[in-house]
Every structure is written in C-alpha cells, then in structure tokens.
Amino acid sequence: MSDPLRPWSRRSLLTAATGLAAATALPLAQPAHARPAAASPATANATLATFTNPVLWQDFADIDIIRVGDTYYYSASTMHYSPGAPILRSYDLVNWEFAGHSVPVLDFGSKYDLNGGRGYVRGIWASSLGYRPSSRTFYWVGQIDFARTYLYTATSVEGPWTRHASLGNVYYDAGLLFDDDDTPYVAYGNTAIHVAQLAPDARTQVRSQQVFSTPPSVGTLEGARFYKINGNYYIFLTRPANGQYILKSSSGPFGPYDMRQLLLNLPGPIAGGGVPHQGGLVSTPDGRWHYMAFVDAYPGGRVPALAPITWTWDGWPVLQLVNGAWGQSYTAPLPLRPVAPMTGTDTFQGTRLGPQWEWNHNPDTTRFSVGNGLTLRTATVTDDLYGARNTLTHRIQGPTSTATIELDCSQMADGDRAGLAMLRDSSAWIGLKREGGTTRVVIVDGLTMDGNWNTTGRGTERASAGFTGSRIWLRARADIRPGSGRQAQFSYSTDGSGFSPLGPAFTLNNAWQFFMGYRYAVFNHATRALGGSVRVARFDVATP
C-alpha cells in the first residue's frame, strides 16, 4: 500500500526546518514569572534521591504516559513485534517494571504471521493509552497500516485486553482524552492536526475537524498527546526528531489553538544521543508535572528521559534545564519505590511467557510451550532468519549488557538452526547447525535487509567449532551506546562456567530507519523439514 506519511521519509523532510520566530517561542529557561505547583507537606519534608537519565536504558519509544491514582503507566511502540504496545508500571516515575501488553496479537493481516508477506516496520506505531474513570477501564487506540484505527480495552493493565472497536477512520499518531463530561476525543495528524469526537461508547466517530495547521517555519508536527489541564485543552506535538511544541485552547477541544515551542535542538542527557522529544506530560498526586521524552540512541533504539515541568502564570509549560540542557540528573519526583527488575534470569516456569518477551511477528502457538523451560519446535522451513516464525526477542539493557541462554539441543533434527541472535535489519548469531548427524557451534553474520525490509543477505558462516554434547550455553555481549562502531561479541560454553570466544566481533548498525533497536533473539528453525526442537532452560540478562 502507498504510505504518504512513511516514517522513514519524515526525518529527511525536517532537517532544514527552523523553528518558531522569537516572538512566539517560549524561553527554554524558567522565566521569573513561572509559577511552580506547590509541593505537599509530605513531599516538601521528604529527602528525595536523585535519578539519572535515561531512567530506563531500553528501547521504549513513542511514549504515552498516564497516572491512575498513585500509579503510573507507560505505553510504547513495538511495530512488528507481538504482543504489541507494552505497558510499564511505576510508582515513582523512575523505576519501571513490565505490566502487560495492550494488543495481545497482531491480527491485522497475514503478513504479521510471516505468511505470504512480512510486517517489518509496520504494526504498532505511535499510539495512545488512556483511562476512563467512569467505567474504570483502560483504553488503547492506534492506527494500523494507514487503513483503520483500533481500540482495545481492559479493566486491568495486566489484561485480558480485548478489541473494543475497529474504525474506518485513520487516527495517525493518536492522542486520547476523556473529557470531564466523559466524552472521548482523539487528537491526531501530521502537520494538519485534527480532533475527532467519538461516540459515548467509543465505537464510532461523531465528528472530526482540523484544528491547527503547522506553520511552514516549523515544518512537521505529529505524535499528538491530548490533555485538559485547569480548564484548558492542550495538544502536545513533536517535530521529529529535534523539537517539541504545544497547542493550547481555552475555548474547547476544537480550538482555536495557539502554539508555543517547548524545546528545539536541546542538548540531551545521553552522550552521542539525540534531542529529547515526543512522549508525554504527567502529574504527581500533589500537582507537580514532568515530561517523559525519548532520546534517539542507536544502535540500541529510543530510550526514555525524564525532566520536571513548571507552568507560567498564563498556563504554558516550561521545561526545567540544567546548564542549558536536559539534565543528566534531577531530584526524583517522589520517594523511590523498587519494582521488579528489567534484567535478570528467566527459567520459563508456569505456562505463559512474561511480558518482557515479544515475538518477531505473531508466533505459531502450536509450535512452542512454556514450563520447565521454553520448548521451541521448528515452525518454518527456511534458510532466512527474517522469514522464520517463533523467534523470541528481549530488549537489550544499555549501555552494555550480556545475554546468556542455556540450550538443550538433544532433539535437533538435521538441517535445523538454533541459537542466540543480535536481531535488527543487520544481524548476526551464535548457535548450532546440525547436518549429517553432527552438530557444530557457529558464528553467522551478514543477515541483512534493504530499505523495503526484504532480505538481501541470509548470512555467512564466519567461524565454527565441533560440538558433541546435548547442552550448550550461548552468550552475546552487546555495547549499545549511541554511535557508530559499537560491537557485539559472541562466546559459548559446554559447562556453563568457562566461556570460549568464537568468531569476529559483529559491528552493529546504528542507522535509525528500522526504528526499533537491536534485540537479543532466541530462535530455532528448520532448513529441511519440521520435527526438531530445542529447550531453552534458562535466559539471563546481566549488566557489568
């Protein structure tokens, strides 16, 4: 299908744009008349810790962030990974844990099953998470393939999430708002910004109207987030990938709207990373505001950074800077409260995968099982890892981390390939090849895609070693600090203790066009016939 707003074309259109004139730009530093919200006595008397950006060094882009009571929820893009639209949970805006996914399966066509097509860099883009107090229900809204907009609902972020509605309207980069009278609205669009009013049951559109046209001096605005604060309506918009603007209306959701610049070309908190942008605004229970943006930090992806916001006397937000830049550290918004770690060990107990896991496209659910390890039965006959179903992925913890899998390979069949990959549009892996009744441990790189995400390289074996056992430990150590030349090293062990390096280091691709960053990926596919399997007894992610 034709993609008039194709994401990999957006940034090239924006690099020459100049930003607002000084007469309409909001100063980046806090002006003398800014009015911070008063802190509660409990917060004012507490000795708060400091936090360091990024608050979470993992790939969670296109942020939407909300608070329900004293709990914060964070939604992100996943594109072709399934389940989609992960939800993180926090009680302090700094420490985050996995909670669930809003889209249980990408049931938007066979390409998301790797069946007759592929959905790379499609699927879940910038979407929105909202909470409707009247029904105590969470809502997710997002458009798919520029064809339709879908809404999913759940009474708990852990799920179950179910499809609530499918609309023929395309709400590109949607921002969801439930007004004080419970009316649902969606702000959306690229450059021409619209607001749609939904029916009370949020299953159909009542009306849609363009409310703002981006000035040519700004270029492109998108990534809408929609708020009502102190009686004013705000649409929070990004100029990818170097600016953030806000629209304000005191006359209702359909405007008219005025615009101010929040930031432009602001130095970010991550060495080598980009300008913090997109994301959303969120308040603490005592009325203090923060902005959670993301920073382009390839090859690792786009990672979240947090900064406090104050407000001018006439209701415009002001970003709080440190020496003219987004701070590397700030005082924590709230007393820190630990949650489940984003790294550690999974031995795949129980009967379901945890929410830290996402498949590359939808899995064949008949070809894997969880319990006393993860059993992966070959699901595809192919020599192309990008076309193989049931490749299971885990985000990489930055700035450096190590993933190790313990693999029982006793049930591999001739022609099978199983292992641990560094997965992106340029990939490499360490794993096992079984041929003629013998097994070798190998390093393969040169797995590549073109700009349309078709496979151009199916891999070249770079090194190998003989292997005669039934159990092996495979390891990848990844350096995902922003910049070129970052590398991953592979090693293996036959006893889980001493590891032997194998093959050359793999240089990671730090181009942004694939959008998603590198992931650790566990795979098992056939090249001859189905029937073989492996069991992943353990998966570890550790930081230095």
N, C-alpha and C positions, 0 to 999 in steps of 0.2 A: 504494500500500500504506500501511497505517497505521504511523506512526513513533512509538512510545511514548517513545523517547528522542531525538526530533527535535532536532538540535543547536541550532537557533535558539531552542528553548524552554529550554535548560539554564540559561543565564546568568540569565534572569529569575527562576528558582527559587532562585538562590543569593545574591542581593544582600542579603538580610536575615539571612543566617546569621551566627553569631557566633564560631565557632572553639572550641577546647578550653578547658576550665577551667584555671586556672593550675597546679593540682596535676598535670596530665598534660602540660602544654605544655613542650617543650624550649626553653630560652632561645635567642634568636637569636644573641647574642654568645657567643664561645667561653668556656666556663667554665674555671676554674683547673685542673680535673681532666681536661680534654680531653687526649687523647694523640695528637698528630700522628704520622703514619708517618715513619720515619727516611728521610732522603734518601740516595741512594747517594753515594759519594765524588765520582764524576764530576759529578753534578748539584750537589752542595754546593759544589764548587770552581768551577763554571762561573758566569760572569757572565751572568745571564739578562736578556733585554729585558723590557719591559713591553708589555702589549697593552691595547687599548681596546675596550669593549663598545659596540655589538654586534660580535661577532667577524666577522660577515658580515651586511651590511645588504641582505639579500634575503629573500624570503618562503619560509621553510622551517619549517613548523610541525609539531606533534605528533611531536617529535623522539624517535627511538631512537638510541642511540649505543653502539658496542661497540669493543673493541680486539682485534686479532688480531696477536700478536707486537708489533711496534713501529708498527703501522699502525692508524689509527682510521677507523671508518666511521660514517656519519650517514645515517639514513633519515628521510623526511618524507612528509606527506600531499600529495596532489595533486587529490583529488576527481574532477572530470570531465575533467581533462587527461590526455593519452595520449602516450607511455607513462607509466605510473604508478609511484609510490613511488621517487623518485630516490634515488640513493646518492652521497654526497660522501665524499671521501677526504682524510685529513690525516696528517701525521707529527708534529705539534706541538700539536694541538687548537685552533690559532689560524688557520692558513692552510688553506683548504679548496679542493678542486677537484672538478669533476664526474667521476664514475666510471662510472655506468650507471643502469639502472632495473630494479627487481625484477619489475615487471609489464609485459611487453612490449606488451600490447594489452588494452584493457578489454573482454574478450569475456564480458560478463555480461548481455547482452541488447541488443536493437536500439536502445534509447534511447541507448546510448553511441555509436551510429553516427549519431545525429540522424536516425533512421529511424522515424517513427511515434511519436516521443517525444523527450525530452531528459533528460540525466543531470546537469544542473547541481546542484551542492552534494550530489551522491551519490558513488558510486565509492569512492576510496581515502581513508578517514578514518584515525584513529589506528591504526596497525598496528605490527608488530614485526619487527626484523631480528636474526637470531641466527647463530652459527657453531657447527658441530658438529665438534669436533676429531677424533672417531673416524673420520669419513669425509671430513674436510677439505672440508666443504660448508657454504655459506651457505643459510640458510632465511629466507623472508619469510612472515609469517602475518597475515591480516586478514579481517574480515567485510565482506560487500558487501550493501547494501540490507536489512539485518536478515533475510537469507534463508539465507545459507550462509557458511562460513568456508573460505578458500582458502589453500593453502600452495604456494609456488614455491621452487625450489632452483636453485643454480648452484655450480660449483666455483671460479668467479672472479666478483667483483662486476661486472666488465665484461660478463659473460654468456658464452654464452647462458643465460638464465633460462627454465625450463620449469615448467609446472604439475605439482606433485607430488601434490596431493590436493585433493579437494573434500569438505568435511564438512557434514553436515546440522545440526551444532551452530553456534550463533551466539556467537562469542567477541568481544563488544563491547569495544573498546579493549584489545586483546590485548597481553600481555607474555610473551615466550617465554624459557624457561630449559631448558638441557640440564644435568641434574644430574651430579654426579661419576661416577655409575654409568651415564651416558649416557641416562637416562630423560628424555623430553621432557615438559615441563609448560607450561601456559599459565595465567596469571592474567588475569582479565577481570571486567567487570561495571561497573554504575553503582549506587552506594550499597550494594547487596548484592554483595560481592566473592567471586568463585568461583575455585577452582583446578581445572583439568582435567588429568588424566594421559592422554597419548597412548600408543598402541602403539609398540613399538620402531621400526617403520618410519614412524612419524608420519603414518599414513594414516587412522587411526580413533581414536576416543576409548575409553579403557578405563574411566574413571570421572570424575565431576565432583562437586564438593562446595562448598557455600557455606562460606567460612572466616571471614567478617567481615561485620558489619552496621554501617554508618556511624551513629554517634550523631546524634540529631536536632540537637544543638548544633552539629555540623559542617555538616550539610545533605547535600551530594552529594560523593561521591568517585568518580573514574574515571581513565582514562588510565594503566592499570597498566603498570609495569615490574617484572620479576621477577628477583631476584638471589639467589645463595648466596655469602656472604662470611664467611670464617672459621668455617664450620660453621653459621651462622645463615641463615635464609631471610628475605628482605625483599621486600615489595611496596610499591613507590613509587607514590603516588597524588596526583592533583591535585584541588583544589577550585576549579573554574573560576569566575572567572579571577583568583583573588587568593590562593590558598593552596596549600601543598604539605605532605603528610603521609606518614608511613612506617609500615608494619606490620612487626613483627619476630616470628619464631618460632624458638625453639631446639629445637623438638620435631618438625620435619619440615615438608614443603611444605603439608600440610593443617592446620597450626596445632596448638594455638591461637596467635593473634596478639595482641600488644599494639600500641598505636598511640601515636605521638608526632607533634607538629607541628614541621615544619622551618621554615616561614615562613608569615606571614599579613599581608596588606596591607603588604608590604615595599616601600618606595620603590625604584623601578627605576633603571637606568642611562641611560635614554633620556628626554630632556626631552619631556614630553607623552605618553609611552608608559605602558603598564600595568605591573602587578606581574609579575615573572618567575615562571613556573610551568610545570608539566608537564615534559616532557623526561626526561633520564636521568642516571644516575651512571656514571662511568668512571674507571678507574685508569691510572696510568702504569706502565711496566715495573718501576719501583722502589717501587711501592706507595703513591704519593700519589694522592688522589682529587679529582675535580672534578665539578661539576654543570653540565650544559648545559641551560638552560631556554629558553623563548621568551617574548618580550615582545609584547603586542598593540601594534601601531604603525601603525594605519590612517591613511591610505588605502593604505599600502604592504604591509600584511599583518602577519605574525607572524615576528619575527626573533630569531636566537639570541643568548644572552648566557651567558658562562662565569664561574664562580666556584669557588674552592677549597673543599674539604670536609675537615674533620678528624673524628675519632671519639672519643667518650667512652670511659672505661675499660671500660664495660659494653656497648659495641657499638652506640651510636646516633650518626648523623651530625650534624655541626654545620656550618652554613654560615658562612663567614668574611666578615664585613661590613666596610665602610669607613664610618666615621662613622654607624653605624646603618642603613646602606642597602647594597643590592647595588652593588658598586664599579663606577665608570665605567672604572677600570683596575686591573689586578693585575700582579704579576710573572708572566711567561709560565711555563707548566708545564715547558717543555722548550726547548732551543735552537731558535730559529725556523728553519724549512726552507721555502723558497719552493716553490710548486707552480704549476700552470697558472692564469692569472688568470681571474676570473669575468666580466671585461669584456674588450672589445677588438673585433677585426674577424673576421668570418666571410665568406669568399668562396665557400663551398659547393663545395670541391674534393672529390675522391673520389666515392663513390657512396652515402654514408649521411649523415644528419644527425648532428651531435654531440649528446651527452647534455644539453647546455644547452637544447635545444629540446623543447617539448611542444605537441602539437596540442590545439585546443579540441574535445574528444571524439575518437573514433577517426577517422583520415583515410581517404579513399578512395585506396588506394595506387596505383591506376591513373591518378590524376589529378595526380601530381607526380613530379618527377625531380630528382636531385641530381647535379651535375657541371658544372664551369664555370658556377657559379651555381645557383640554385634556380628551377626552372620550375614555376609553378602554373597548371595548366589548370583552367578553371572546372569545379567539381564539383557545384554546386547552382544551380537557377534559383529565386531568391527575392529579395524586397526586404528581408529581415530578416537582418542580420548574425549574430544569435544562432542562426539556423537554418541558416547556411551552413557546409558542410563545408570542411575543409582550411584553416582559419585557424590559422596557426602562431604560437606565443607564446614570449616570452622574459621572464624575470623582470626587474624594474626594479631597478637598483642605486640604493640610497639613500645619503645623504639626498636628493641631486638627481643626475640624470644626463640624458644626451641620447642618443636613438637616431636613426640616420640610415640610410635604405635608398636604394640606387641601383637604379632600376627601369627595365627595358626594356619599353616598353608598345606596341611596334610591332605586336604580334599581338592586341591587344584587339579585341573584337567589339562591335557596337552593343548597348547595354544593360548592358555589363559595368561593374563597380565594383571598383577595386583600390586598395590603399593601406596606410597605417600607422595603427593604432588604439591608443587607450588603452582597454583592454578590461576591463570588470567589469560589474556589474549596472546601472551608469550609464556610458555610453560615448560616445566621440567619435572622429572620424578625419579625417585629411587624405589625400586621394587623388584618383583620376581617375574621371570619369564620361565615358563615350563614348556619344554619341547622334547619330544622323543623320550619321555620318561625321566628326563633330568631337569634340574632346576638351577638357574643362575640368578644371582643378585646383580642388578644392572643400574646404571645411570643413563637416563634418556633425556635429551633436551631437543630444542628445535621444533617444539609443538607451537604452531603459530596460526593466527587468523589475519585476514585482511580487514579493511575498514568497513566491510559489509558483514563481518563476523562469519565468513566462510573459511573453512580450514585451508590453509596454504602449506602447512608443514605438519607431518604426522609423527615426527620425532626421529632422532638419530641416536643410536646407542654410542655412548662415549667411554664407558668403562664397564667391566664385569668381573665377577669372582664366582668361583664354584660354590655350591651350597648343597648339603646333603641332609639337613635336618628337617624337622617338621614345624619348628617355631623360630621366628626371627624378629628382631627389633629394628625398626627403621626410623631414622631421625633426620629432620631438616632444621637447620638453624637459619633464621631469616633476620636480615637487617633492613628494616623498612623506614629508616629515617628519610625525610624528603630529600630528593635529589637524584642525580644520575650516578651510575656505577655501583649502586647497592647490590649486595650479593646474598645468595643462599648457599650453604654448604650441606652436603649430604654425608651420612655415615650409617653404619649398620653394626649389629652385634648378634652373636649367636648364643649369648648367655645373659643378656640384659645388663651387663656390667661394663665390660670393656668394649668401646666402640671404635671401629676402623673407618677412617675416611675413605670415600670412593669417588673417583672421577673429579673433573674440574669444578670449580665454583660456577654457579649459574648467576649471570647478571640480570637483574630484574628490570623490567620495562617501566619507566616512570611517566610515560605519556598519559594524559588524562582521558583520552577519547573513549576508553572502555568504561569509564566512570567508576565501576567497582574496583576496589583494590585487590591485591593478592590475597588468596586464602590458602590455608592448609586443606588438602583434599585427600580423602581415602577412597580408593577405587578398586574394582575387580570387574574386568570384562573379558569376554572370550574373543578369540580371533578365528576359531574353527567351529565350535559347536557349544551350545549351552550344556550345563550339567555340573560344572565345577563350582566350588565355593571356598571362601576363606572365613575365618572367625577373628575379629578384632577383639582381643581380650582386654585391651587397655589403651587409652589415649591420654597423653599428658601434654599440657602446655605449661612451660616454665619460663620465667624471666631470670636474667642474670642476678 
